[in-house]
Amino acid sequence: MTKASRFDADHREQRIEEGKGSRRFPWHEENHQHGQALGEKMNIMDSSLLRLSIVVPTFNELRNVRELLRRLEATLGATGWEVIFVDDDSPDGTATEVRDIAQAETWVRCLQRVGRRGLSSACIEGMLATSAPTIAVMDADLQHDETVLPRMLAEIEQGGADLVVGTRYSAGGSTGDWNKSRKAMSQLATMTSRAILKQPVSDPMSGFFMLQRKVLDSTVRGLSGLGFKILLDILATAKQPLRIAEVPYRFRDRFAGESKLDEMVIWEYGMLLADKTIGRFVPVRFVTFAIIGGLGVFVHMAILVSELKGLKVGFTTAQSTATAGAMVFNYTLNNLLTYRDRRLRRWAWFKGLFSFMIACSIGALANIGIAIYLFENRTQWLLAALSGVLVGAVWNYAVTQLYTWGKGK
């Protein structure tokens, strides 16, 4: 079997018959001899013990899986490591592809998540799923340079580093063929990240890094799991100073498929920064939920006024329509922003809207009831009204988080 056909689907049944879990193939000796040209990358992982686990979050990365595995084995050799693909239920069949390969290659693992999405949370689950003492995180699109993994591992095992960052912004590193606007956005994000960082790092926005398991164990319960910058989350959560090393690499173009970056990455990044600054006092999702609720008041009043003054309908009809319109507005915006990682789609969207409106209707009754009770017991009217609003908001947030968007942080 040739190197090029190593992970071809046509050879899967043949590999299963040859012996599951074996990474010794006819072309292995050829690669081993070529290891000198790779800077001894082939030998560094030769071990009967699991030393390294590589966590790869995926969503619609079917066409990149086999090429990534080819390059990883060419770099790391035959033993001592594993790769865990954490797939967010990709419609293109990424998880099925990984499982097909894993039937013959036991060092390949698949963790498929259904009903939830998010790069950071996927990385956390993948890291928790391994027993390896050292864990690396990298993308599936081959933009991260796998050939620097041995050097990153050496920084931990021989250099004593707690965490190693694959950096684009130190000597020898590069952002590749990025255009000016993307470079500017990355540099701005790096600057703003320093507001929550406790240690200087040249590339805290990197998605390519390696850490000792003890770093994960000491930070995992405080991680936000929001957005896509898991490294920044870890760095901002660590309570003790970390021994950090940096290894430069050149950021490459995507091998296949489409980028997952969109305009919402700015919102997700803002959510992470907010969680790390005020999250210890109040859940950042609640803050977003409350702000959207405030915007809903303006939507309510706009609909009410337009129907009363413009359409000349009765107050009861106008008020009912305005209430329903504000609820739909609040639900839609919360589904898009507050619960972006658990966004409801298709039929689930309508089911979610129904549960949201039921919960908010009860919250409105609680709001009115609390306000009337306090007002009748000689509480100043403004304080009574605000107390009712607060109780209603907390009720709406707690109940919809549980029943509309499911349990979670």
C-alpha positions in Angstrom: 0.0 0.0 0.0 1.5 3.3 -1.0 1.7 6.4 1.2 -0.8 8.2 -0.9 -3.4 5.5 -0.4 -2.9 5.1 3.3 -6.2 6.6 4.3 -8.2 6.0 1.1 -11.7 4.7 1.7 -11.2 1.8 -0.8 -8.6 0.2 1.4 -10.5 0.4 4.7 -11.7 -3.2 4.6 -8.2 -4.4 3.7 -6.8 -2.6 6.6 -9.3 -4.1 9.0 -8.3 -7.6 7.9 -4.6 -6.7 8.2 -5.1 -6.0 11.9 -6.9 -3.3 13.7 -4.9 -0.6 15.4 -1.7 -1.4 13.5 0.3 1.6 12.3 3.1 -0.4 10.7 2.5 -0.4 7.0 4.7 -1.3 4.0 5.6 2.3 3.5 6.4 3.0 7.1 10.1 2.2 6.7 10.3 4.7 3.7 8.8 7.4 5.9 11.1 6.5 8.8 14.2 6.9 6.6 12.8 10.2 5.4 12.6 11.3 9.1 16.1 12.7 9.0 14.9 15.3 6.5 12.0 16.1 8.8 14.4 16.9 11.6 13.9 13.5 13.4 10.2 14.2 13.7 9.4 10.5 13.0 11.3 9.2 16.0 10.2 11.6 18.7 6.9 9.8 19.3 8.1 6.2 19.2 6.7 5.0 22.5 4.5 2.2 23.8 2.9 4.8 26.1 0.4 7.5 25.1 2.3 10.7 25.4 0.3 13.1 23.2 -3.4 13.6 22.3 -4.3 15.9 19.5 -7.8 17.4 19.8 -9.3 18.6 16.5 -12.7 20.3 16.5 -14.6 19.9 13.3 -17.7 21.0 11.5 -18.0 20.1 7.8 -14.4 19.1 7.4 -15.0 15.8 5.6 -12.5 16.6 2.8 -9.7 17.5 5.2 -9.7 14.5 7.6 -7.6 12.0 5.6 -5.1 14.5 4.5 -4.6 15.7 8.1 -4.1 12.1 9.3 -1.5 11.5 6.6 0.5 14.6 7.6 0.2 13.9 11.3 1.6 10.4 10.9 4.4 11.6 8.6 5.4 14.0 11.3 4.9 12.0 14.5 5.6 8.5 13.5 3.9 5.2 14.5 3.2 5.2 18.2 2.7 7.3 21.3 -0.1 9.6 20.2 -3.7 9.7 19.3 -6.1 12.2 17.5 -9.6 13.0 18.8 -12.0 14.6 16.3 -14.8 16.4 18.1 -17.5 16.9 15.5 -20.5 19.1 16.0 -22.8 16.8 14.0 -21.6 17.9 10.6 -24.1 17.4 7.9 -21.4 16.5 5.4 -20.7 13.3 7.2 -17.4 14.2 8.9 -18.1 12.0 11.9 -19.0 9.0 9.8 -15.7 9.4 7.9 -13.7 9.5 11.1 -15.5 6.4 12.5 -14.8 4.5 9.2 -11.1 5.2 9.6 -11.1 4.5 13.3 -12.4 0.9 12.7 -8.9 0.0 11.5 -6.9 2.8 13.2 -7.6 2.7 17.0 -5.4 5.8 17.5 -8.2 7.8 15.7 -11.2 8.6 17.8 -14.5 10.4 17.2 -16.5 12.4 19.7 -19.8 13.5 18.0 -21.9 16.2 19.7 -25.6 16.5 18.9 -27.7 19.5 19.7 -24.8 21.9 20.6 -22.1 23.7 18.8 -19.1 25.8 19.5 -15.3 25.5 19.0 -14.3 26.2 22.5 -16.7 23.8 24.2 -15.8 21.2 21.6 -12.1 21.5 22.5 -12.9 21.3 26.2 -14.9 18.0 25.7 -12.1 16.6 23.6 -9.4 17.4 26.1 -11.4 15.9 28.9 -11.9 12.7 26.8 -8.2 11.7 26.7 -5.8 10.2 29.3 -2.7 11.6 27.6 -0.4 13.7 29.9 0.0 16.3 27.1 -2.7 17.7 24.9 -2.5 19.6 21.6 -5.3 21.6 19.9 -5.3 22.3 16.2 -7.7 22.9 13.4 -8.7 20.3 10.8 -8.3 22.6 7.8 -4.5 22.2 7.8 -3.9 25.9 8.3 -1.8 25.0 11.4 1.6 23.6 10.7 1.7 20.0 12.0 5.5 19.8 11.5 6.1 22.0 14.6 4.3 19.6 16.9 7.5 17.7 17.9 9.2 21.0 18.9 6.1 22.0 20.9 6.2 18.6 22.7 9.9 19.0 23.4 9.2 22.4 25.0 7.0 20.6 27.5 8.8 17.3 28.0 12.3 18.6 28.0 11.9 22.3 28.5 9.4 22.1 31.4 6.8 24.4 29.8 3.3 24.2 31.1 1.8 25.5 27.9 3.2 26.1 24.4 1.7 28.5 21.9 2.0 28.1 18.2 2.5 31.8 17.4 2.2 33.8 14.2 3.6 37.0 15.7 7.1 36.2 16.8 10.3 35.8 14.8 9.9 33.1 12.2 6.1 33.2 12.4 3.7 34.6 9.8 0.0 35.1 9.1 0.6 33.9 5.5 -1.5 35.4 2.8 -4.0 37.3 5.0 -5.3 40.5 3.5 -4.9 43.9 5.4 -8.4 43.9 6.9 -8.0 40.4 8.5 -4.5 41.3 9.8 -6.0 44.5 11.3 -8.8 42.6 13.0 -6.5 40.0 14.4 -4.1 42.6 15.8 -7.0 44.6 17.3 -8.3 41.4 19.0 -4.8 40.6 20.3 -4.6 44.1 21.8 -8.0 44.0 23.5 -7.3 40.5 24.9 -4.6 42.0 27.1 -7.4 43.4 29.3 -8.0 40.0 30.7 -4.6 38.4 30.3 -2.3 37.9 33.3 0.8 37.0 31.3 2.3 38.4 28.1 1.8 36.2 25.1 2.5 37.3 21.5 -0.4 35.4 20.0 -3.2 34.8 22.6 -5.7 34.4 19.8 -4.0 31.4 18.4 -6.0 28.2 17.9 -2.8 26.1 17.8 -1.3 25.2 21.2 -0.2 22.4 23.5 -0.5 22.1 27.3 0.1 19.7 30.2 -3.0 18.0 31.5 -2.4 19.6 34.9 -3.1 23.0 33.3 -6.5 21.7 32.0 -7.3 20.2 35.4 -6.6 23.4 37.2 -8.7 25.7 34.8 -11.5 23.6 33.3 -14.1 24.4 36.0 -13.6 28.1 35.4 -13.6 28.1 31.6 -16.3 30.0 29.8 -16.5 27.7 26.8 -17.9 30.6 24.8 -16.9 31.5 21.3 -13.8 30.1 19.5 -10.8 31.4 21.5 -10.1 28.5 23.9 -6.5 29.4 24.4 -7.4 32.9 25.6 -10.0 31.4 27.9 -7.4 29.1 29.5 -4.8 31.9 29.9 -7.4 34.2 31.5 -8.7 31.5 33.8 -5.3 30.2 35.1 -4.9 31.3 38.8 -1.2 30.7 39.0 1.5 31.9 36.5 2.2 29.4 33.8 5.5 28.6 32.2 4.7 29.5 28.6 6.9 28.8 25.6 6.2 29.9 22.0 7.0 28.2 18.8 6.6 30.2 15.6 4.8 28.9 12.5 3.5 30.1 9.2 -0.3 30.2 9.0 -1.3 28.4 5.8 -4.3 28.6 3.5 -7.2 26.2 4.1 -6.7 22.9 2.3 -10.4 22.2 1.4 -13.9 23.4 2.4 -15.1 26.7 3.5 -14.1 29.0 6.4 -16.4 29.1 9.5 -15.5 32.7 10.2 -18.4 35.2 9.8 -19.4 38.5 11.2 -20.6 36.9 14.4 -17.1 36.0 15.6 -16.8 39.6 16.9 -19.9 39.0 19.0 -18.6 35.7 20.3 -15.2 37.3 21.2 -17.0 40.1 23.0 -19.0 37.5 25.0 -15.8 35.9 26.1 -14.2 39.2 27.2 -17.4 40.1 29.1 -17.5 36.7 30.8 -14.0 37.0 32.0 -14.5 40.6 33.3 -18.0 40.5 34.9 -18.9 36.8 34.7 -17.8 36.3 38.3 -20.6 38.7 39.4 -23.4 37.9 37.0 -23.8 35.4 34.1 -22.9 37.1 30.9 -25.8 35.4 29.2 -28.2 37.0 31.6 -26.7 40.4 30.8 -27.3 39.8 27.1 -30.7 38.5 27.8 -31.6 41.6 29.9 -30.3 44.0 27.2 -32.4 42.3 24.6 -35.3 42.5 26.9 -34.8 46.2 27.1 -34.7 46.5 23.4 -37.9 44.5 23.3 -39.6 47.3 25.3 -38.9 49.7 22.4 -40.2 47.2 19.9 -43.4 46.8 22.0 -44.0 50.6 22.2 -43.3 51.0 18.4 -45.9 48.4 17.5 -48.3 49.8 20.0 -48.1 53.4 18.8 -48.2 52.4 15.1 -51.4 50.4 15.6 -53.1 52.9 17.9 -52.2 56.0 15.9 -51.7 54.6 12.4 -54.1 51.7 12.1 -56.6 53.1 14.6 -57.2 49.7 16.2 -58.5 49.2 19.8 -56.1 49.3 22.7 -56.7 45.6 23.6 -55.9 44.4 20.1 -52.9 46.8 19.8 -51.5 45.8 23.2 -51.9 42.1 22.5 -50.2 42.4 19.1 -47.4 44.5 20.5 -46.8 42.0 23.3 -46.6 39.1 20.8 -44.3 41.1 18.5 -41.9 42.0 21.3 -41.8 38.3 22.4 -40.9 37.2 18.9 -38.3 39.9 18.6 -36.7 38.9 22.0 -36.8 35.2 21.2 -35.2 35.7 17.7 -32.4 37.9 19.0 -31.7 35.6 22.0 -31.6 32.6 19.7 -29.1 34.4 17.4 -26.9 36.0 20.0 -27.3 34.9 23.6 -27.7 31.2 22.7 -25.7 31.2 19.5 -24.0 28.0 20.5 -27.3 26.3 21.0 -29.2 28.0 18.2 -32.6 26.4 17.3 -33.4 25.8 13.7 -36.2 24.7 11.5 -39.1 23.0 13.4 -37.2 23.4 16.7 -37.3 27.1 16.2 -41.1 27.2 16.4 -41.2 24.8 19.3 -38.7 27.0 21.1 -40.8 30.1 20.3 -43.8 28.5 21.9 -42.0 27.6 25.1 -40.4 31.0 25.2 -43.8 32.8 24.9 -45.3 30.6 27.6 -42.4 31.2 30.0 -42.5 35.0 29.4 -46.2 35.2 29.8 -45.8 33.6 33.3 -42.9 36.0 33.9 -45.2 39.0 33.0 -47.7 37.8 35.6 -45.0 37.5 38.2 -43.8 41.0 37.3 -47.2 42.5 37.8 -47.9 40.5 41.0 -44.7 41.4 42.7 -45.0 45.1 41.7 -48.6 45.4 43.0 -47.8 43.6 46.2 -44.8 45.9 47.0 -46.7 49.0 46.0 -49.7 48.1 48.2 -47.2 47.6 51.1 -46.0 51.2 50.9 -43.0 50.6 48.6 -42.2 53.6 46.4 -43.8 53.1 43.0 -40.6 53.2 41.0 -38.9 50.7 43.3 -41.9 48.4 43.2 -42.0 48.5 39.4 -38.3 47.9 39.0 -38.5 45.0 41.5 -41.3 43.4 39.4 -39.2 43.9 36.2 -36.2 42.2 37.9 -38.2 39.2 39.1 -39.8 38.8 35.7 -36.4 39.0 33.9 -34.8 36.5 36.2 -37.7 34.1 35.8 -37.7 34.4 32.0 -34.0 33.9 31.8 -33.9 30.8 34.2 -36.9 29.1 32.7 -36.1 29.7 29.0 -32.5 28.6 29.5 -33.8 25.4 31.0 -36.7 24.6 28.7 -36.2 26.6 25.5 -32.5 26.2 24.9 -31.7 23.4 27.2 -29.4 23.1 30.3 -26.0 24.7 30.2 -23.9 27.5 31.4 
